[in-house]
Amino acid sequence: MIGVLSFHAAHSFDSTRHLHNTLGQVIVAYDRAREYVATQVPDGDVLIIGFDYGYNRRWEDGSRYHRETMKVTTPEQSRPLHVLLRINQDMNAIEHQTPIQQIQRSIGFPKTDQKLKVGIRPIQTFSGLTNSTYDKHVYGSSWAFGGILYKVTYGLEKS
């Protein structure tokens, strides 16, 4: 019986060792990102994509927050626009093409007679991993849920 229980314990540990603590990683990444946004991004619009969970902590700042989608009403940018996007990637080798495409689908820009120029660039990443013994030695991977803060600029293209 001891042998069976030992085998079961070893098998359970091995099979769960590589699973994400998804909810915990999402909450940690979101809290780190929100603190950064509240202190470093002044009076702008912030679109939050994919973060369904977080600490119920208020951050006092002058930004307006949008969830999942946003409609831009004017072709000329009047306020800074940032997008906080949840990812599930190797935090040491982030691929930006898919997140940028998701941002493009989530922001509705107005139709104009002139061409609208849009720029999207990453500013900061926020890992859901911590410095805990579990994350460093048991989980032992850089693959995690995290967040990327992108800055979006737009305006009519000069002719």
C-alpha positions as CSV (number, residue, x, y, z in Angstrom):
1,M,0.0,0.0,0.0
2,I,2.8,2.4,0.8
3,G,4.4,1.6,-2.6
4,V,1.1,2.4,-4.4
5,L,0.6,5.7,-2.5
6,S,4.3,6.7,-3.1
7,F,3.9,6.0,-6.8
8,H,0.6,8.0,-6.9
9,A,2.2,10.9,-5.1
10,A,5.2,10.9,-7.4
11,H,3.1,10.7,-10.5
12,S,0.7,13.5,-9.3
13,F,3.7,15.7,-8.5
14,D,5.3,15.1,-11.9
15,S,2.1,15.6,-13.8
16,T,1.2,18.9,-12.1
17,R,4.7,20.3,-11.9
18,H,4.5,21.8,-15.3
19,L,1.0,23.2,-15.1
20,H,0.5,26.9,-14.7
21,N,-0.9,28.3,-11.5
22,T,-3.0,30.2,-13.9
23,L,-5.2,32.3,-11.7
24,G,-2.4,33.3,-9.4
25,Q,-0.1,34.2,-12.4
26,V,-2.9,36.3,-14.0
27,I,-3.6,38.2,-10.7
28,V,0.1,38.8,-10.0
29,A,0.8,40.1,-13.5
30,Y,-2.4,42.3,-13.5
31,D,-1.5,43.9,-10.1
32,R,2.1,44.7,-11.2
33,A,0.8,46.2,-14.4
34,R,-2.0,48.3,-12.8
35,E,0.5,49.7,-10.3
36,Y,2.8,50.7,-13.2
37,V,0.0,52.2,-15.2
38,A,-1.4,54.1,-12.3
39,T,2.0,55.6,-11.5
40,Q,3.7,55.9,-14.9
41,V,0.9,56.6,-17.4
42,P,-0.6,60.0,-16.9
43,D,-4.2,60.9,-17.8
44,G,-4.8,58.6,-20.8
45,D,-7.0,56.0,-22.1
46,V,-6.1,52.4,-21.1
47,L,-7.6,49.4,-22.8
48,I,-7.4,46.2,-20.7
49,I,-7.6,43.0,-22.7
50,G,-7.8,39.5,-21.2
51,F,-7.5,40.3,-17.5
52,D,-10.7,39.0,-15.9
53,Y,-9.2,38.6,-12.4
54,G,-7.2,40.9,-10.1
55,Y,-7.0,42.3,-6.6
56,N,-9.8,44.6,-5.7
57,R,-7.4,47.4,-5.2
58,R,-8.2,51.0,-6.2
59,W,-5.5,53.0,-7.9
60,E,-6.0,56.7,-8.0
61,D,-5.0,58.2,-11.4
62,G,-6.6,60.3,-14.1
63,S,-6.8,57.6,-16.7
64,R,-10.0,56.2,-18.3
65,Y,-10.2,52.5,-18.4
66,H,-11.9,50.3,-21.1
67,R,-12.4,46.5,-21.1
68,E,-11.8,44.3,-24.1
69,T,-12.8,46.8,-26.8
70,M,-12.6,50.5,-27.4
71,K,-14.0,52.8,-30.1
72,V,-11.8,55.8,-31.0
73,T,-14.0,58.7,-32.1
74,T,-11.6,61.2,-33.6
75,P,-8.8,60.5,-36.1
76,E,-6.4,62.8,-34.3
77,Q,-5.1,61.6,-30.9
78,S,-5.8,63.9,-28.0
79,R,-4.9,61.7,-25.1
80,P,-2.3,59.0,-24.6
81,L,-3.6,55.5,-25.4
82,H,-2.2,52.4,-23.9
83,V,-3.2,48.8,-24.1
84,L,-2.6,46.2,-21.3
85,L,-2.8,42.8,-22.8
86,R,-2.7,39.4,-21.1
87,I,-0.3,36.9,-22.7
88,N,0.6,33.2,-22.1
89,Q,4.2,33.0,-23.5
90,D,7.8,32.4,-22.7
91,M,8.6,35.6,-20.8
92,N,12.2,35.5,-22.0
93,A,11.3,35.4,-25.7
94,I,8.0,37.3,-26.2
95,E,6.4,37.2,-29.7
96,H,4.6,40.5,-30.4
97,Q,2.9,39.8,-33.7
98,T,-0.2,38.0,-32.4
99,P,-0.8,40.5,-29.5
100,I,-0.5,43.4,-31.9
101,Q,-3.1,41.8,-34.2
102,Q,-5.4,41.3,-31.2
103,I,-5.0,45.0,-30.3
104,Q,-5.9,46.0,-33.9
105,R,-9.1,43.9,-33.7
106,S,-10.0,45.4,-30.3
107,I,-9.7,49.1,-31.1
108,G,-12.2,50.6,-33.5
109,F,-10.8,53.6,-35.4
110,P,-13.0,56.0,-37.3
111,K,-13.4,55.9,-41.0
112,T,-11.7,58.9,-42.7
113,D,-11.0,60.2,-46.2
114,Q,-7.3,60.4,-45.4
115,K,-5.1,57.5,-44.4
116,L,-4.9,56.9,-40.7
117,K,-1.4,56.0,-39.4
118,V,-1.3,53.7,-36.4
119,G,1.7,52.8,-34.4
120,I,1.8,50.1,-31.7
121,R,4.9,49.4,-29.6
122,P,5.6,47.5,-26.4
123,I,6.7,49.5,-23.4
124,Q,6.8,47.1,-20.5
125,T,6.2,43.5,-19.6
126,F,4.8,42.1,-16.4
127,S,5.4,38.5,-15.5
128,G,3.0,36.5,-13.4
129,L,6.0,34.6,-12.0
130,T,7.3,35.6,-8.6
131,N,10.6,35.1,-6.7
132,S,9.1,32.3,-4.7
133,T,10.8,28.9,-4.2
134,Y,7.9,27.2,-6.1
135,D,8.2,29.5,-9.2
136,K,12.0,29.3,-9.3
137,H,12.7,25.7,-8.4
138,V,9.5,23.6,-8.7
139,Y,7.8,25.2,-11.6
140,G,11.2,26.1,-13.1
141,S,10.0,27.6,-16.4
142,S,9.9,31.0,-17.9
143,W,6.6,30.2,-19.6
144,A,3.9,32.1,-17.8
145,F,0.9,34.3,-17.9
146,G,1.8,37.9,-17.9
147,G,1.0,41.2,-19.3
148,I,2.4,43.5,-21.9
149,L,1.8,47.3,-21.9
150,Y,1.7,48.7,-25.4
151,K,1.6,52.4,-26.4
152,V,-0.7,53.2,-29.3
153,T,-0.2,56.3,-31.4
154,Y,-2.4,57.4,-34.3
155,G,-3.2,60.3,-36.5
156,L,-3.9,61.3,-40.0
157,E,-1.0,60.7,-42.4
158,K,0.5,63.9,-43.6
159,S,0.2,64.2,-47.4
